[in-house]
């Protein structure tokens, strides 16, 4: 199994704060190989402001195998926060841009079968089951506030600052994930019935 930190940044003119893939764009993809919760490679960032735009970013996602199921499913295992959002936005944008149109069966297969590790629910539980304040930014000093910052940076074409935001987002993820893993493993050992211990 090869785990990769995985995150996208999106832009959407929508004032509600709820990104809409029909009106919005995937403006960046960040991914990084990892092992035992620690990065093992460099943080790769594919940017829509470079040549090829959003379509190049979307094609790169397909090339990574981020949606591969079946025999190759474990070659690229996304690890991140709120991956269902990332997957849904990417799938919709791929169809709308003509990069790839997934059938309804393929979409269901991705959401049911694709191995991935999403810490969103764990963050919610760490926040005493309160949704407000359960974002990654509440648990690390590295990640700034949410998507509103990204929208402004994109609209002002402040690409260097946007890339720095993406890097600090990844640092924040690893900061929390590395602290979370040993605590959860210890909890698992404590609550697992002794006859099922490994």
C-alpha positions as a Markdown table, in Angstrom:
| # | Residue | x | y | z |
|---|---|---|---|---|
| 1 | Unk | 0.0 | 0.0 | 0.0 |
| 2 | Unk | 1.4 | 3.4 | -1.0 |
| 3 | Unk | -0.1 | 6.3 | 0.9 |
| 4 | Unk | -0.1 | 9.9 | -0.4 |
| 5 | Unk | -1.2 | 13.1 | 1.3 |
| 6 | Unk | -3.8 | 14.4 | -1.1 |
| 7 | Unk | -5.6 | 17.7 | -1.2 |
| 8 | Unk | -7.1 | 20.1 | -3.7 |
| 9 | Unk | -7.8 | 23.8 | -3.7 |
| 10 | Unk | -10.9 | 25.1 | -5.4 |
| 11 | Unk | -12.2 | 28.5 | -6.5 |
| 12 | Unk | -15.8 | 29.4 | -6.8 |
| 13 | Unk | -17.5 | 32.8 | -7.2 |
| 14 | Unk | -20.3 | 31.4 | -5.0 |
| 15 | Unk | -20.9 | 33.8 | -2.1 |
| 16 | Unk | -22.4 | 31.1 | 0.1 |
| 17 | Unk | -19.1 | 29.5 | 0.9 |
| 18 | Unk | -20.3 | 26.2 | -0.4 |
| 19 | Unk | -18.1 | 25.4 | -3.4 |
| 20 | Unk | -20.1 | 24.6 | -6.5 |
| 21 | Unk | -18.2 | 22.4 | -9.1 |
| 22 | Unk | -20.4 | 23.6 | -11.9 |
| 23 | Unk | -19.3 | 27.3 | -11.4 |
| 24 | Unk | -16.0 | 26.7 | -9.8 |
| 25 | Unk | -12.5 | 25.4 | -10.7 |
| 26 | Unk | -9.9 | 23.1 | -9.4 |
| 27 | Unk | -7.0 | 25.5 | -9.0 |
| 28 | Unk | -4.4 | 23.2 | -7.4 |
| 29 | Unk | -3.6 | 19.7 | -6.5 |
| 30 | Unk | -1.1 | 18.8 | -3.7 |
| 31 | Unk | 0.2 | 15.3 | -3.1 |
| 32 | Unk | 3.1 | 13.7 | -1.3 |
| 33 | Unk | 4.2 | 10.2 | -0.6 |
| 34 | Unk | 4.1 | 9.2 | 3.0 |
| 35 | Unk | 5.0 | 6.3 | 5.3 |
| 36 | Unk | 3.8 | 5.7 | 8.8 |
| 37 | Unk | 2.3 | 9.2 | 8.8 |
| 38 | Unk | 5.5 | 10.9 | 7.8 |
| 39 | Unk | 6.3 | 12.5 | 4.4 |
| 40 | Unk | 8.8 | 10.5 | 2.4 |
| 41 | Unk | 8.9 | 12.5 | -0.8 |
| 42 | Unk | 8.6 | 16.1 | -1.8 |
| 43 | Unk | 5.3 | 17.9 | -1.8 |
| 44 | Unk | 4.2 | 18.0 | -5.5 |
| 45 | Unk | 1.8 | 20.9 | -6.4 |
| 46 | Unk | 0.1 | 21.0 | -9.8 |
| 47 | Unk | -1.2 | 24.5 | -10.5 |
| 48 | Unk | -4.0 | 25.7 | -12.7 |
| 49 | Unk | -2.1 | 28.9 | -13.2 |
| 50 | Unk | 0.6 | 27.1 | -15.1 |
| 51 | Unk | 0.4 | 26.0 | -18.7 |
| 52 | Unk | -2.6 | 23.7 | -19.4 |
| 53 | Unk | -4.7 | 25.2 | -16.7 |
| 54 | Unk | -7.3 | 23.3 | -14.8 |
| 55 | Unk | -7.5 | 20.5 | -17.4 |
| 56 | Unk | -3.8 | 19.7 | -16.9 |
| 57 | Unk | -4.4 | 19.4 | -13.1 |
| 58 | Unk | -7.4 | 17.1 | -13.7 |
| 59 | Unk | -5.5 | 14.9 | -16.1 |
| 60 | Unk | -2.7 | 14.6 | -13.6 |
| 61 | Unk | -5.2 | 13.3 | -11.0 |
| 62 | Unk | -6.2 | 10.6 | -13.3 |
| 63 | Unk | -2.6 | 9.7 | -14.1 |
| 64 | Unk | -1.8 | 9.3 | -10.4 |
| 65 | Unk | -4.4 | 6.6 | -10.0 |
| 66 | Unk | -6.3 | 8.5 | -7.4 |
| 67 | Unk | -9.5 | 6.9 | -8.5 |
| 68 | Unk | -8.2 | 3.5 | -9.5 |
| 69 | Unk | -10.1 | 0.6 | -8.0 |
| 70 | Unk | -9.6 | -3.2 | -8.4 |
| 71 | Unk | -6.1 | -4.6 | -8.7 |
| 72 | Unk | -4.4 | -1.2 | -8.7 |
| 73 | Unk | -6.4 | 0.4 | -5.9 |
| 74 | Unk | -3.6 | 0.3 | -3.3 |
| 75 | Unk | -1.0 | 1.8 | -5.6 |
| 76 | Unk | -2.2 | 5.3 | -4.7 |
| 77 | Unk | -4.1 | 5.6 | -1.4 |
| 78 | Unk | -5.2 | 9.2 | -0.8 |
| 79 | Unk | -4.8 | 10.4 | 2.8 |
| 80 | Unk | -6.3 | 13.7 | 3.8 |
| 81 | Unk | -9.2 | 15.7 | 5.3 |
| 82 | Unk | -12.7 | 15.7 | 3.8 |
| 83 | Unk | -11.7 | 13.5 | 0.8 |
| 84 | Unk | -15.4 | 12.9 | -0.2 |
| 85 | Unk | -15.5 | 16.6 | -1.1 |
| 86 | Unk | -12.3 | 16.4 | -3.0 |
| 87 | Unk | -13.4 | 13.3 | -4.9 |
| 88 | Unk | -16.9 | 14.7 | -5.7 |
| 89 | Unk | -15.5 | 18.0 | -6.9 |
| 90 | Unk | -12.9 | 16.4 | -9.1 |
| 91 | Unk | -15.3 | 13.9 | -10.6 |
| 92 | Unk | -17.8 | 16.7 | -11.5 |
| 93 | Unk | -15.1 | 19.0 | -12.9 |
| 94 | Unk | -13.6 | 16.1 | -15.0 |
| 95 | Unk | -17.0 | 15.5 | -16.6 |
| 96 | Unk | -17.7 | 19.2 | -17.2 |
| 97 | Unk | -14.3 | 19.9 | -18.8 |
| 98 | Unk | -14.4 | 16.7 | -20.9 |
| 99 | Unk | -11.3 | 15.3 | -19.2 |
| 100 | Unk | -13.1 | 12.1 | -18.2 |
| 101 | Unk | -16.8 | 11.3 | -17.8 |
| 102 | Unk | -17.4 | 8.7 | -15.1 |
| 103 | Unk | -20.5 | 6.5 | -15.4 |
| 104 | Unk | -22.8 | 6.3 | -12.4 |
| 105 | Unk | -21.4 | 2.8 | -11.7 |
| 106 | Unk | -17.8 | 4.1 | -11.7 |
| 107 | Unk | -18.7 | 6.9 | -9.3 |
| 108 | Unk | -20.3 | 4.5 | -6.9 |
| 109 | Unk | -17.4 | 2.1 | -7.2 |
| 110 | Unk | -14.9 | 4.9 | -6.4 |
| 111 | Unk | -16.9 | 6.0 | -3.3 |
| 112 | Unk | -17.5 | 2.4 | -2.1 |
| 113 | Unk | -14.2 | 0.7 | -3.0 |
| 114 | Unk | -11.4 | 3.1 | -3.4 |
| 115 | Unk | -9.1 | 2.8 | -0.3 |
| 116 | Unk | -8.5 | 6.1 | 1.3 |
| 117 | Unk | -7.8 | 7.5 | 4.8 |
| 118 | Unk | -9.9 | 10.5 | 5.8 |
| 119 | Unk | -9.3 | 12.2 | 9.1 |
| 120 | Unk | -12.4 | 14.4 | 9.0 |
| 121 | Unk | -14.5 | 12.2 | 11.3 |
| 122 | Unk | -11.6 | 11.8 | 13.8 |
| 123 | Unk | -11.2 | 15.6 | 14.0 |
| 124 | Unk | -14.9 | 15.9 | 14.7 |
| 125 | Unk | -14.6 | 13.4 | 17.5 |
| 126 | Unk | -11.5 | 15.2 | 18.9 |
| 127 | Unk | -13.7 | 18.3 | 18.9 |
| 128 | Unk | -16.2 | 16.5 | 21.2 |
| 129 | Unk | -18.6 | 15.8 | 18.3 |
| 130 | Unk | -19.1 | 19.5 | 17.6 |
| 131 | Unk | -19.0 | 20.3 | 13.9 |
| 132 | Unk | -18.2 | 23.9 | 14.4 |
| 133 | Unk | -14.4 | 24.2 | 15.1 |
| 134 | Unk | -13.7 | 20.6 | 13.9 |
| 135 | Unk | -11.6 | 21.7 | 10.8 |
| 136 | Unk | -8.0 | 20.9 | 10.6 |
| 137 | Unk | -7.1 | 24.6 | 11.2 |
| 138 | Unk | -8.5 | 24.2 | 14.7 |
| 139 | Unk | -5.8 | 21.7 | 15.6 |
| 140 | Unk | -2.6 | 23.1 | 14.2 |
| 141 | Unk | -0.7 | 26.3 | 14.1 |
| 142 | Unk | 0.5 | 25.6 | 10.6 |
| 143 | Unk | -2.8 | 25.8 | 8.7 |
| 144 | Unk | -4.4 | 29.2 | 8.3 |
| 145 | Unk | -8.1 | 29.8 | 8.1 |
| 146 | Unk | -10.2 | 28.1 | 5.4 |
| 147 | Unk | -11.1 | 28.6 | 1.8 |
| 148 | Unk | -11.9 | 32.3 | 1.9 |
| 149 | Unk | -8.2 | 33.0 | 1.9 |
| 150 | Unk | -7.7 | 30.8 | -1.2 |
| 151 | Unk | -10.5 | 32.6 | -3.1 |
| 152 | Unk | -8.9 | 36.0 | -2.4 |
| 153 | Unk | -5.4 | 34.9 | -3.4 |
| 154 | Unk | -6.7 | 33.3 | -6.6 |
| 155 | Unk | -8.7 | 36.4 | -7.6 |
| 156 | Unk | -5.8 | 38.7 | -6.9 |
| 157 | Unk | -3.4 | 36.3 | -8.8 |
| 158 | Unk | -1.1 | 36.1 | -5.8 |
| 159 | Unk | 0.2 | 32.7 | -6.9 |
| 160 | Unk | 3.3 | 32.6 | -4.7 |
| 161 | Unk | 1.2 | 33.3 | -1.6 |
| 162 | Unk | -1.3 | 30.6 | -2.8 |
| 163 | Unk | 1.5 | 28.1 | -3.1 |
| 164 | Unk | 2.7 | 29.0 | 0.4 |
| 165 | Unk | -0.8 | 28.5 | 1.7 |
| 166 | Unk | -0.9 | 25.0 | 0.1 |
| 167 | Unk | 2.5 | 24.2 | 1.7 |
| 168 | Unk | 1.4 | 25.3 | 5.2 |
| 169 | Unk | -1.9 | 23.3 | 4.7 |
| 170 | Unk | 0.2 | 20.2 | 4.1 |
| 171 | Unk | 2.5 | 20.9 | 7.1 |
| 172 | Unk | -0.6 | 21.4 | 9.2 |
| 173 | Unk | -2.0 | 18.0 | 8.1 |
| 174 | Unk | 1.2 | 16.2 | 8.9 |
| 175 | Unk | 1.5 | 18.0 | 12.3 |
| 176 | Unk | -1.9 | 16.7 | 13.3 |
| 177 | Unk | -1.7 | 13.2 | 11.6 |
| 178 | Unk | 1.6 | 12.4 | 13.2 |
| 179 | Unk | 0.2 | 13.2 | 16.7 |
| 180 | Unk | -3.0 | 11.4 | 16.0 |
| 181 | Unk | -1.6 | 8.0 | 14.8 |
| 182 | Unk | 0.1 | 6.8 | 18.0 |
| 183 | Unk | -2.8 | 7.9 | 20.2 |
| 184 | Unk | -5.3 | 6.0 | 18.0 |
| 185 | Unk | -3.1 | 2.9 | 17.8 |
| 186 | Unk | -2.8 | 2.9 | 21.6 |
| 187 | Unk | -6.6 | 3.3 | 21.9 |
| 188 | Unk | -7.1 | 0.4 | 19.5 |
| 189 | Unk | -4.9 | -1.8 | 21.6 |
| 190 | Unk | -6.8 | -0.9 | 24.8 |
| 191 | Unk | -10.3 | -1.4 | 23.4 |
| 192 | Unk | -9.7 | -4.5 | 21.2 |
| 193 | Unk | -10.8 | -7.7 | 23.0 |
| 194 | Unk | -7.7 | -9.7 | 23.9 |
| 195 | Unk | -8.6 | -12.8 | 21.7 |
| 196 | Unk | -8.6 | -10.5 | 18.6 |
| 197 | Unk | -5.2 | -8.9 | 19.4 |
| 198 | Unk | -2.7 | -9.0 | 16.6 |
